[in-house]
Amino acid sequence: MDIDNLAANQIDRSYIRKIPTEVLCGIFRAAKDIQLFTRGDDLSGRYPPFDQIAISHVCRHWRDIALRQPELWTTLRIIRDSYDWDRLDTFLRRSESQPLDIVIRWCPRKYRDEVADNNVAASLLAVFSMLILHSNRWRSLDLVADTGTAVNFALALFRPLRVPLLRHLNLKYITAEPNEVAYRPQTTTNRVIPFELFGARLEELSVGSAFIGWDPRILTALDLTRLKSLKLGSIWSEFSPTLPQLFIILSKCPNLTMLACHQFQDEEPIHLPSTLELPALLSLELICCRANRFFLQHLSAPNMRSFSYIWAYSWPGNILNLLMERPLDLDWAPTPLPATPSLLPRLHALRMRTLLSSCTVEQWRVAFYERLQNVRALVVENISVRDDKDLPALLTDLVSGTPPNHSSASPTPAVLLPHLTTLVLMSPKSGILRPFVEGRRDAGVPLKRVFADFAPDHSKLEMEWLKQNLEVVGTVEKFWESGEGNVETWLALDTEPVGTARFVELCADVGCVVSSGPA
């Protein structure tokens, strides 16, 4: 035995034992709180898992501290086929009366060819039979499953529950394989309203392809006066509310700041009662749907600063005209800027496709970009078959395009998007970013931060040049998969100082690795 090493280890342990109890408590709480930032399916490894069981087994002193802090045991993570009944029971007991944060990932399916609907009820009921006994303590519930019936079965279990503390609810169905045909509800499927009997006061509600009943009873079941975030990301329109139903729901959400809607059931024509007032709304995300025109026509959101509009191909002319406050059936004609602030001039962040560049008349493109004079963060999805033309056309417009209504008295240079400082792209080809960065700098409106899904063979010389001439160069991983609802995150990244804890969190949320430059 090495006496010197033994003595050194004893000294190390003695120092650990001398840490004051209140300091250890603070360390344990901080390590546990970090888990709140990490989704159950987050594999980035940005945080090591905090294992309460292991902490309580280090020594008697640490065990006493851990067991005297019930708040350490309030986060429950349940992964299909890998959860431990004893561990789940331990956390439920040791958390005592503290509010619970529950993350369930009922995926992946055990076998590739496993039938999605087999044995869902029995296995899921076994888990919820334990959790339901503590439903009065649920603070957040995050359920993602790759079987369509699993989510809807869980909904049926939720219906009679009393959940006075529930503030965050996420229910989402995903496909198990990229090419798998998504589960589609049958016409005989019964829609369910969660917590219908006793209600819930939610602050965040995210629903992805869950067969919820969107009739007026949901306004009784869910108190939406505190709701700040609503995400409806269904695969099929059958899962979604109709546009009139959505307007009724949103009219009960005076504090809503984030709204994402991916599908509507409606067919034209749509008759809506009146203007929808959302005074607190900051961020709006819409995905291709003919009903979007009616939604935007009736929406009043004077404080909205982030907008994401994803269309499969080019933006329809009537949508462009609507956003530019022109007659919907107007072909191209020069028009002055609106006399009063409207949606586009108020935006600070925008996410869009580059097909606007190659499929639209140049004058129309320039007029559209002119109305984005306050945009600081631009997120561009350059995924079309004409990508060789789309992205270069966009970058050229933002360097050489001149605002049609620019006057010599304007405090900003005669360039489009004069306040743009952050650009986010999917997969730029080598050689196109450097001229853009140089052109913006020469025009007196320098770009500061670039994030992109750079290919492994992207020019190393260009990458090094970008790092030397920009504040931040970030490589985005899984741009498309991480894209939903993140425009506000990119806007926050535009100004957050590099290296802060908040900067690290924001980067992790959008899945990017950052290199900071000397600029």
C-alpha positions as MATLAB code, in Angstrom:
seq = 'MDIDNLAANQIDRSYIRKIPTEVLCGIFRAAKDIQLFTRGDDLSGRYPPFDQIAISHVCRHWRDIALRQPELWTTLRIIRDSYDWDRLDTFLRRSESQPLDIVIRWCPRKYRDEVADNNVAASLLAVFSMLILHSNRWRSLDLVADTGTAVNFALALFRPLRVPLLRHLNLKYITAEPNEVAYRPQTTTNRVIPFELFGARLEELSVGSAFIGWDPRILTALDLTRLKSLKLGSIWSEFSPTLPQLFIILSKCPNLTMLACHQFQDEEPIHLPSTLELPALLSLELICCRANRFFLQHLSAPNMRSFSYIWAYSWPGNILNLLMERPLDLDWAPTPLPATPSLLPRLHALRMRTLLSSCTVEQWRVAFYERLQNVRALVVENISVRDDKDLPALLTDLVSGTPPNHSSASPTPAVLLPHLTTLVLMSPKSGILRPFVEGRRDAGVPLKRVFADFAPDHSKLEMEWLKQNLEVVGTVEKFWESGEGNVETWLALDTEPVGTARFVELCADVGCVVSSGPA';
ca = [
       0.000    0.000    0.000;
       1.255    3.456   -0.891;
       1.223    5.289    2.469;
       1.748    8.692    0.830;
      -1.233    8.255   -1.516;
      -3.408    6.995    1.334;
      -2.547   10.034    3.414;
      -3.258   12.351    0.481;
      -6.677   10.746   -0.074;
      -7.531   11.127    3.607;
      -6.579   14.809    3.455;
      -8.765   15.286    0.350;
     -11.717   13.665    2.108;
     -11.192   15.792    5.189;
     -11.401   18.939    3.081;
     -14.665   17.717    1.548;
     -16.079   17.027    5.012;
     -15.213   20.563    6.062;
     -17.504   22.086    3.424;
     -20.286   23.822    5.385;
     -23.657   22.141    5.202;
     -25.350   25.205    3.732;
     -22.733   25.307    0.948;
     -23.274   21.634    0.115;
     -27.026   22.225    0.071;
     -26.517   25.063   -2.381;
     -24.276   22.939   -4.604;
     -26.797   20.092   -4.673;
     -29.685   22.439   -5.469;
     -27.735   24.169   -8.255;
     -26.778   20.834   -9.836;
     -30.373   19.688   -9.709;
     -31.729   22.958  -11.104;
     -29.488   22.598  -14.157;
     -31.634   19.618  -15.146;
     -34.512   22.006  -15.766;
     -32.645   23.338  -18.802;
     -32.171   19.882  -20.290;
     -34.879   18.087  -22.234;
     -35.251   14.357  -21.751;
     -34.227   13.754  -25.387;
     -31.316   16.197  -25.284;
     -28.210   14.188  -26.128;
     -25.842   17.137  -26.398;
     -24.073   16.139  -23.199;
     -23.793   19.768  -22.148;
     -24.523   18.779  -18.550;
     -23.544   15.601  -16.745;
     -26.608   13.939  -15.203;
     -27.221   14.742  -11.562;
     -27.734   11.402   -9.842;
     -29.452   11.947   -6.525;
     -29.120    8.281   -5.604;
     -25.341    8.372   -6.043;
     -25.095   11.605   -4.039;
     -26.964   10.001   -1.155;
     -24.528    7.047   -1.162;
     -21.268    8.999   -0.872;
     -21.236    9.126    2.907;
     -23.582    9.414    5.862;
     -23.197   13.202    5.989;
     -24.105   13.671    2.326;
     -26.965   11.207    2.649;
     -28.423   13.146    5.576;
     -28.198   16.389    3.589;
     -29.774   14.864    0.460;
     -32.643   13.280    2.368;
     -33.367   16.530    4.203;
     -33.884   18.330    0.873;
     -37.060   16.977   -0.754;
     -36.691   19.509   -3.582;
     -33.725   17.468   -4.875;
     -36.058   14.582   -5.721;
     -38.755   16.377   -7.709;
     -37.582   15.732  -11.299;
     -38.785   12.382  -12.650;
     -37.351   11.054  -15.931;
     -39.066    8.023  -17.396;
     -37.703    6.459  -20.589;
     -39.559    3.528  -22.119;
     -37.954    0.144  -21.365;
     -35.270    1.678  -19.147;
     -37.057    3.103  -16.125;
     -36.673    1.620  -12.648;
     -39.796    1.076  -10.538;
     -37.895    1.278   -7.254;
     -36.144    4.468   -8.333;
     -39.448    6.063   -9.347;
     -41.001    5.108   -6.014;
     -37.947    6.471   -4.162;
     -38.200    9.853   -5.862;
     -41.937   10.089   -5.210;
     -41.438    9.337   -1.504;
     -38.391   11.531   -0.937;
     -39.884   14.524   -2.742;
     -42.573   14.530   -0.022;
     -45.071   17.310   -0.850;
     -42.895   19.265   -3.303;
     -44.163   20.052   -6.853;
     -43.107   17.472   -9.445;
     -41.544   17.950  -12.892;
     -42.198   14.840  -14.996;
     -40.471   13.982  -18.283;
     -41.685   10.866  -20.122;
     -40.163    9.602  -23.358;
     -42.273    6.641  -24.468;
     -39.805    5.826  -27.208;
     -38.042    4.369  -29.018;
     -40.085    1.347  -29.894;
     -38.266   -1.815  -28.905;
     -38.274   -3.409  -32.348;
     -38.101   -1.723  -35.742;
     -41.110   -3.671  -37.037;
     -43.081   -3.429  -33.810;
     -46.715   -2.531  -34.370;
     -47.233    0.911  -32.910;
     -50.455    0.157  -31.061;
     -49.469   -3.111  -29.364;
     -49.495   -3.226  -25.558;
     -49.510    0.550  -25.185;
     -52.311    0.706  -22.662;
     -50.967   -1.863  -20.196;
     -47.406   -0.573  -19.988;
     -48.318    3.111  -19.939;
     -51.053    2.548  -17.381;
     -48.509    0.870  -15.101;
     -46.411    4.046  -15.084;
     -49.298    6.444  -14.659;
     -50.844    4.333  -11.907;
     -47.981    5.581   -9.719;
     -47.908    9.148  -11.024;
     -51.658    9.746  -10.844;
     -51.582    9.248   -7.072;
     -49.485   12.433   -6.964;
     -51.308   14.441   -9.657;
     -52.040   17.191   -7.132;
     -48.258   17.845   -7.131;
     -47.654   17.890  -10.895;
     -45.964   21.167  -11.879;
     -44.884   20.173  -15.385;
     -45.570   17.168  -17.581;
     -43.603   16.532  -20.771;
     -44.742   13.437  -22.693;
     -43.325   12.439  -26.085;
     -44.217    9.066  -27.645;
     -43.613    7.365  -30.983;
     -46.946    5.543  -30.869;
     -50.000    7.592  -31.683;
     -52.272    5.758  -29.287;
     -49.880    6.302  -26.367;
     -50.434   10.054  -26.323;
     -54.180    9.716  -26.732;
     -54.387    7.005  -24.078;
     -52.535    9.302  -21.676;
     -55.003   12.070  -22.512;
     -57.877    9.824  -21.498;
     -56.155    9.142  -18.172;
     -55.730   12.879  -17.572;
     -59.403   13.729  -18.000;
     -60.581   13.219  -14.378;
     -57.418   14.400  -12.627;
     -57.099   17.317  -10.254;
     -53.886   19.217  -11.084;
     -53.952   22.541   -9.198;
     -50.178   23.150   -9.588;
     -49.761   22.180  -13.258;
     -48.233   25.067  -15.224;
     -46.402   23.368  -18.123;
     -47.897   20.669  -20.354;
     -46.255   19.152  -23.443;
     -47.915   16.294  -25.332;
     -46.327   15.183  -28.587;
     -46.476   12.243  -30.963;
     -43.449   11.641  -33.197;
     -42.736    9.019  -35.849;
     -40.231    6.343  -34.870;
     -38.535    6.281  -38.276;
     -37.984    9.145  -40.763;
     -39.923    7.311  -43.507;
     -42.669    5.977  -41.257;
     -46.250    6.867  -42.136;
     -47.559    8.959  -39.272;
     -50.382    7.670  -37.134;
     -53.670    9.218  -38.207;
     -56.750    9.241  -35.989;
     -59.786    7.332  -37.188;
     -63.056    9.155  -37.652;
     -64.443    7.168  -34.724;
     -61.666    8.262  -32.349;
     -63.042   10.122  -29.364;
     -61.512   13.513  -28.748;
     -60.445   14.137  -25.161;
     -60.172   17.306  -23.115;
     -57.439   16.894  -20.477;
     -58.399   17.712  -16.895;
     -61.942   18.400  -18.056;
     -63.521   17.758  -14.690;
     -61.296   19.904  -12.498;
     -59.310   22.210  -14.788;
     -55.698   23.385  -14.896;
     -54.050   26.822  -14.859;
     -51.369   26.539  -17.512;
     -48.528   28.886  -18.443;
     -47.149   26.771  -21.300;
     -49.106   24.390  -23.524;
     -47.486   22.454  -26.364;
     -49.533   19.925  -28.323;
     -48.141   17.857  -31.180;
     -50.628   15.492  -32.838;
     -52.671   14.762  -29.736;
     -56.376   14.178  -30.364;
     -57.710   16.939  -28.128;
     -61.275   18.165  -28.248;
     -61.070   21.855  -29.145;
     -64.735   22.679  -28.561;
     -65.673   25.434  -26.042;
     -65.450   23.032  -23.093;
     -61.661   23.308  -23.216;
     -61.946   26.913  -22.026;
     -63.487   25.595  -18.823;
     -61.020   22.734  -18.465;
     -57.951   24.929  -19.001;
     -57.664   28.356  -17.417;
     -55.722   30.212  -20.119;
     -55.488   33.632  -18.504;
     -51.901   32.847  -17.403;
     -50.892   31.157  -20.656;
     -47.677   32.609  -22.098;
     -46.723   30.001  -24.706;
     -48.993   27.983  -27.012;
     -47.554   25.580  -29.606;
     -49.825   23.547  -31.862;
     -47.560   21.396  -34.022;
     -49.782   18.656  -35.414;
     -48.866   16.423  -38.342;
     -52.460   16.110  -39.585;
     -55.074   18.852  -39.642;
     -57.534   16.504  -37.908;
     -55.594   17.050  -34.689;
     -55.852   20.838  -34.887;
     -58.548   23.308  -33.900;
     -60.460   25.116  -36.602;
     -59.512   28.737  -37.101;
     -62.697   30.027  -35.385;
     -62.004   27.668  -32.460;
     -58.428   28.940  -32.254;
     -59.642   32.543  -32.214;
     -61.973   31.773  -29.325;
     -59.144   30.079  -27.422;
     -56.692   32.923  -28.086;
     -59.235   35.520  -27.037;
     -58.904   34.026  -23.532;
     -55.089   34.421  -23.522;
     -54.345   38.074  -22.680;
     -50.780   37.272  -21.543;
     -49.729   35.086  -24.487;
     -46.204   35.942  -25.690;
     -45.394   32.984  -27.997;
     -47.725   31.310  -30.522;
     -46.875   28.551  -33.020;
     -49.546   27.064  -35.303;
     -48.724   24.445  -37.934;
     -52.091   23.268  -39.255;
     -55.718   24.346  -39.451;
     -58.726   22.207  -40.339;
     -60.436   24.945  -42.315;
     -61.324   25.083  -45.966;
     -62.011   28.413  -47.611;
     -64.061   30.512  -47.169;
     -63.554   31.112  -43.454;
     -65.777   33.413  -41.458;
     -64.157   34.913  -38.378;
     -66.013   36.989  -35.813;
     -63.733   40.011  -35.374;
     -60.170   41.204  -34.909;
     -58.108   39.101  -32.520;
     -56.217   41.286  -30.046;
     -53.001   39.795  -28.631;
     -51.282   42.773  -26.998;
     -48.560   40.716  -25.254;
     -47.602   38.543  -28.252;
     -43.871   38.744  -29.052;
     -43.312   35.748  -31.339;
     -45.480   34.098  -34.012;
     -44.695   30.968  -36.022;
     -46.854   29.781  -38.920;
     -46.291   26.877  -41.306;
     -47.764   26.447  -44.799;
     -51.532   26.592  -44.682;
     -54.060   28.394  -46.845;
     -55.881   29.619  -43.753;
     -52.853   31.670  -42.685;
     -54.030   34.591  -44.799;
     -57.278   34.795  -42.835;
     -55.399   34.448  -39.561;
     -53.009   37.303  -40.357;
     -55.806   39.505  -41.697;
     -57.634   39.375  -38.369;
     -54.630   39.452  -36.017;
     -53.643   42.544  -34.066;
     -50.307   42.098  -32.259;
     -48.721   45.547  -31.841;
     -45.725   44.264  -29.849;
     -44.767   41.291  -32.019;
     -41.030   41.300  -32.760;
     -40.312   37.759  -34.058;
     -42.015   36.084  -37.006;
     -41.452   32.689  -38.615;
     -43.324   31.829  -41.806;
     -42.389   28.523  -43.403;
     -43.875   27.798  -46.825;
     -43.027   24.659  -48.759;
     -42.289   26.596  -51.921;
     -42.412   30.331  -52.633;
     -44.445   32.659  -50.480;
     -47.839   33.205  -52.128;
     -48.353   36.643  -53.627;
     -51.413   37.319  -51.475;
     -49.373   36.618  -48.314;
     -46.632   38.983  -49.475;
     -49.192   41.648  -50.289;
     -50.866   41.156  -46.922;
     -47.589   41.503  -45.024;
     -46.674   44.566  -47.102;
     -50.179   46.031  -46.565;
     -51.068   46.090  -50.230;
     -54.265   44.897  -51.962;
     -54.212   41.100  -51.891;
     -54.733   40.687  -55.653;
     -52.251   43.389  -56.671;
     -49.560   42.423  -59.162;
     -46.229   44.162  -58.824;
     -46.433   47.943  -58.547;
     -44.281   50.337  -56.499;
     -45.962   51.275  -53.229;
     -44.893   53.649  -50.453;
     -44.121   52.475  -46.962;
     -47.112   52.323  -44.578;
     -47.740   55.580  -42.768;
     -48.322   53.789  -39.460;
     -46.243   50.996  -37.881;
     -47.254   47.576  -39.214;
     -46.136   43.975  -38.808;
     -42.958   43.928  -40.916;
     -41.404   47.235  -39.768;
     -41.868   46.194  -36.128;
     -39.977   42.918  -36.510;
     -36.558   42.393  -34.943;
     -36.207   38.750  -36.064;
     -37.521   36.839  -39.093;
     -37.300   33.217  -40.228;
     -38.116   32.466  -43.869;
     -37.248   30.432  -46.965;
     -34.905   31.741  -49.671;
     -37.386   30.902  -52.410;
     -38.560   34.482  -52.003;
     -35.289   35.412  -53.709;
     -35.369   33.434  -56.945;
     -39.100   33.158  -57.631;
     -40.067   36.766  -57.050;
     -39.567   39.888  -59.136;
     -36.494   41.773  -57.930;
     -38.412   44.994  -57.278;
     -40.880   43.070  -55.147;
     -38.087   41.434  -53.180;
     -36.415   44.773  -52.526;
     -39.707   46.371  -51.484;
     -40.320   43.491  -49.079;
     -36.849   43.727  -47.535;
     -37.221   47.493  -47.225;
     -40.022   46.958  -44.742;
     -37.672   44.909  -42.552;
     -35.561   47.908  -41.599;
     -35.520   46.955  -37.894;
     -34.618   43.261  -38.302;
     -31.462   42.339  -36.388;
     -31.568   38.539  -36.723;
     -32.432   36.827  -40.025;
     -32.882   33.042  -40.129;
     -32.865   31.641  -43.672;
     -33.871   28.137  -44.766;
     -32.026   27.649  -48.045;
     -33.184   24.115  -48.839;
     -34.771   24.465  -52.278;
     -33.672   22.680  -55.450;
     -32.670   26.094  -56.759;
     -30.354   26.765  -53.851;
     -27.544   27.728  -56.239;
     -29.595   30.805  -57.139;
     -31.672   31.435  -54.033;
     -29.091   32.138  -51.370;
     -26.694   34.158  -53.565;
     -29.649   36.247  -54.759;
     -30.645   36.976  -51.171;
     -27.115   37.916  -50.128;
     -26.699   40.104  -53.221;
     -29.964   41.914  -52.451;
     -28.789   42.645  -48.912;
     -25.509   44.121  -50.153;
     -26.396   45.990  -53.347;
     -30.160   46.472  -53.114;
     -31.318   50.050  -52.519;
     -34.491   50.821  -50.533;
     -36.940   52.456  -53.002;
     -38.226   54.933  -50.400;
     -34.880   55.846  -48.841;
     -34.285   59.565  -48.368;
     -31.087   61.509  -47.892;
     -32.348   62.612  -44.485;
     -32.501   59.024  -43.220;
     -30.073   58.275  -40.352;
     -29.273   54.837  -41.824;
     -27.256   54.011  -44.970;
     -29.090   53.297  -48.230;
     -28.931   49.546  -47.782;
     -31.545   46.890  -47.039;
     -31.858   45.587  -43.471;
     -29.514   48.267  -42.083;
     -29.710   46.886  -38.522;
     -28.966   43.256  -39.435;
     -26.180   41.914  -37.208;
     -26.941   38.162  -37.019;
     -27.424   35.822  -39.995;
     -28.433   32.165  -39.625;
     -28.212   29.819  -42.624;
     -28.618   26.118  -43.266;
     -25.825   25.050  -45.607;
     -24.002   27.863  -47.402;
     -21.613   26.939  -50.176;
     -17.981   27.900  -49.830;
     -17.097   31.308  -51.168;
     -20.375   33.210  -50.772;
     -20.172   34.429  -47.174;
     -16.931   36.378  -47.347;
     -18.129   38.756  -50.132;
     -21.349   39.285  -48.190;
     -19.555   40.116  -44.933;
     -17.170   42.437  -46.804;
     -20.021   44.109  -48.676;
     -22.020   44.795  -45.506;
     -18.919   46.145  -43.788;
     -18.097   48.430  -46.725;
     -21.692   49.698  -46.732;
     -21.325   50.776  -43.108;
     -23.647   48.090  -41.704;
     -21.261   45.342  -40.538;
     -22.490   41.863  -39.763;
     -21.381   40.611  -36.347;
     -22.522   37.006  -35.987;
     -22.998   34.133  -38.437;
     -24.457   30.740  -37.597;
     -24.724   28.005  -40.239;
     -24.762   24.266  -40.809;
     -21.320   24.350  -42.386;
     -20.429   21.248  -44.396;
     -17.356   19.281  -43.215;
     -15.570   20.211  -46.451;
     -16.377   23.925  -46.210;
     -13.376   26.055  -47.130;
     -11.077   26.259  -44.112;
      -9.625   29.515  -45.439;
     -13.067   31.117  -45.508;
     -13.873   29.779  -42.048;
     -10.680   31.256  -40.631;
     -11.363   34.568  -42.370;
     -14.894   34.670  -40.919;
     -13.572   33.971  -37.420;
     -11.088   36.830  -37.789;
     -13.709   39.314  -39.020;
     -16.806   38.482  -36.977;
     -17.638   38.448  -33.278;
     -19.108   34.947  -33.470;
     -19.079   32.097  -35.981;
     -21.325   29.208  -34.984;
     -21.862   25.770  -36.479;
     -25.507   24.735  -36.206;
     -26.245   21.051  -35.776;
     -29.575   19.666  -37.001;
     -30.785   23.057  -38.190;
     -34.134   21.761  -39.374;
     -34.858   19.462  -36.414;
     -34.091   22.221  -33.908;
     -35.903   24.909  -35.833;
     -39.382   25.088  -34.384;
     -40.120   28.044  -32.198;
     -36.548   29.251  -31.880;
     -36.629   32.677  -33.567;
     -36.729   34.397  -30.179;
     -33.663   32.389  -29.171;
     -31.723   33.626  -32.191;
     -32.813   37.161  -31.386;
     -31.521   36.760  -27.843;
     -28.230   35.393  -29.200;
     -27.854   38.524  -31.309;
     -26.984   40.642  -28.279;
     -25.975   38.209  -25.518;
     -22.270   38.658  -24.647;
     -20.096   35.708  -25.611;
     -19.110   33.385  -22.786;
     -21.910   34.127  -20.342;
     -23.936   31.287  -18.870;
     -26.961   32.621  -20.725;
     -25.030   32.578  -24.019;
     -24.114   28.927  -23.446;
     -27.751   28.066  -22.697;
     -29.003   29.827  -25.823;
     -26.444   28.083  -28.025;
     -27.418   24.712  -26.575;
     -31.109   25.427  -27.187;
     -30.532   25.929  -30.925;
     -27.870   23.235  -31.171;
     -24.818   25.216  -32.183;
     -21.120   25.172  -31.387;
     -19.503   28.589  -31.323;
     -16.121   30.028  -32.204;
     -15.622   33.617  -31.116;
     -13.468   35.933  -33.186;
     -11.334   38.924  -32.249;
     -13.589   41.447  -33.981;
];
